Amino acid sequence: MAQLGAVSQSTPRHSRVRLTQRLQHWLPKLALAPTGVMALVGIYGFMIWTGILSFTGSTFLPSYEFVGFDQYARLLGNDRWLTACTNLAIFGGLFITLCLVIGCFLAVLLDQRIRNEGVIRTIYLYPLALSMIVTGAVWQWILNPSLGLEKLMHDWGWTSFQFDWLTDPEMVIYTIVIAAVWQASGFVMALFLAGLRGIDPAIINAARVDGAGMPRIYLRIVLPAMRPVFFSSVMVLAHIAIKSFDLVTAMTAGGPGYASDLPALFMYSFTFTRGQMGLGAASSILMLGMLLAILVPYLYSELRGQRNG
Amino acid sequence: MKSIRNFLAAAGLSVVLTPAYAGQVEVLHWWTSGGEAKAMGVLKEMMEEQGHTWKDFAVAGGGGEAAMTVLKTRAVSGNPPAAAQIKGLDIQEWAKLGFLTSLDDVAEDAKWDEALPPVVAKTSKYEGDYVSVPINVHRVNWLWANPDVFEKAGVDVPQTLDEFFTAADKLKKADVIPLAHGGQAWQDATVFEAIALAVLGPKDFSAAFVDHDMDVLSGSKMVEALTKFHRIRDYIDPNSVGRDWNVATKMVINGDAAMQIMGDWAKGEFTAAGMVAGEDYLCVPAPGTEGSFTFNIDSLAMFKLNDEEDEKAQKDLARTILEPEFQTVFNKAKGSIPVRTDMDISGFDSCAQAAMESFKTTSDNGQLIPSLAHGMATTSAVQGQVFDVITNFFNTPDADPKTTAERFASAVQSAL
């Protein structure tokens, strides 16, 4: 292009070409600039601001009277925060494991070239189309002893049937896992299915020729090849678990008591309803820390893998 | 050119000459349900009669959480509404940050100090200046009862805690739920507050939850209060978790449950069901709290404004709210009682009249207690911590009252 312009020697055309060239050079940057600025301010800027607030004695409006690590000390001495973190560990652990196991199992079954695969796939994937708050509301009805499953069984005559996990402080967090797994395992299934389809059938055929049975082929050959899919699923699920808010809000609102509280719920309640912004900010920084603790090793292993490969 | 100037002059003059034009009041509130909205409509009419423009700024959401978020944004950006519904000690916080304006000239003209009980006046003031206007008083320590259910079970409506537990046992045998309850933190706290007041008495209750006396907070009487509070679990149904208060009230209305401990906003539900106070449903002081009055006051805090006309409208709003006329209409619609003790309330129902009588006597003898469960006793930070302890204790089947009382003290300490 530049050479063409130079050859023609015509000044207006020359400048037009240079303009186009410049535009081509700047346009992508210009187009990306607003997004970049938004990301910088809206994500990283606020992250830093939250970090700063966590060291202040802010109550219900931000203030800049610094108190050092006071808020963190208060946070770690707060029973409710400890409950929230324990719950997150239980919820996150079970949610990620169950989603992976169920999703992977469904994907393997669907991978057997069965009839009506499209329909079945859609059925399993579709819970993801519902927002978490809807999922929560629906499961809240199903699991509520006076409305849902338990009442249905009683009405049908099985009066000894008992399923009151939703109102049992010891069990309530597991109840939330049920709803969350229902929502997300279809999504994991879709990811794994795509991964399974990417595997060269020749490998499987070769293994079969060597006399390996289907379970063995999947366990020893196919699933190990799915490492990247496995990792991306864990990443996405971990995100969902840590920021999980709407599901719990709809199902139990953190109750009974605060037995099903999660860090995100804790943060919202302290920052916005209790007027303890400093404490809330400290809790969100710790949540960010949890996320980084998962993200950094993963990114590290991914990037190193690329360099080697 | 000349004509334009004439026009402008005329326009300017007309503004000055039109007496009808005055300021605009914008009021942030979350009274959006039926009776509440009607009550606010009255205020709007009265302001418009005085020639002001009313701008409604209602943010739905019972507890006002959403409204508070909006208010904070507006206040920080320098554009607060004229008045906002803010409660209890949060008024002091807003005033401390310098957002609120002084209403002393209005208060002096209208003689608020004579009309309001000192405790109420105190919650509306910051450093001696009125910065907010109390609108109504709710009594929180009420026990609502369905007389038919009591008659069938052959027991009397309990007056003391001991009677309450005996009556509850009999009701349970008669196959009704003795106490309708909603398992939300503030409702747990409402019930706890009534029991704590009965066990501790008004003086120690205030010492614990208003002055944060650590010895009382973790003392033996508190352990006793917690023990009795935990006993209540036996008399509520297991499905109460997360239930709204009005659903619990419906259980009393339908006769599924015999009683409910709840503030007098419950009256709205009974009225809506076509029931008459004193006949179809009974209101008695929560067991053991006869002679005390836990109050929950709604107030409008007044923000500093820039426009002079708007300021005038704001002052008119403040004055209008405390005028007997508005107090009567509003409180009848809302189910509460007027904040003024010098009013004729013969037109109110029997529960409101009983509440008013108790309000007057308690404001004289010092048994008028700010409600812990409704943010009148302490800041939202301390209140939140106390709620956490209460609700966790209540929802743990084998919780220990003694360690819980100690946790009360440490939780309050950490939030101070």
Interface residues (C-beta under 8 A of the other chain):
Chain A: T59 F60 L61 R74 G77 N78 D79 R80 N144 P145 S146 D164 L166 T167 P169 T252 A253 G255 P256 G257 Y258 A259 S269 F270 F272 T273 R274 G275 Q276
Chain B: G63 E65 M68 T69 K72 A75 V76 D90 E93 L97 G183 Q184 A185 D188 P238 N239 S240 V241 G242 T379 S380 A381 Q383 G384 D388 T391 N392 F393 F394 N395 T396 P397 R407 S410 A411 S414 A415
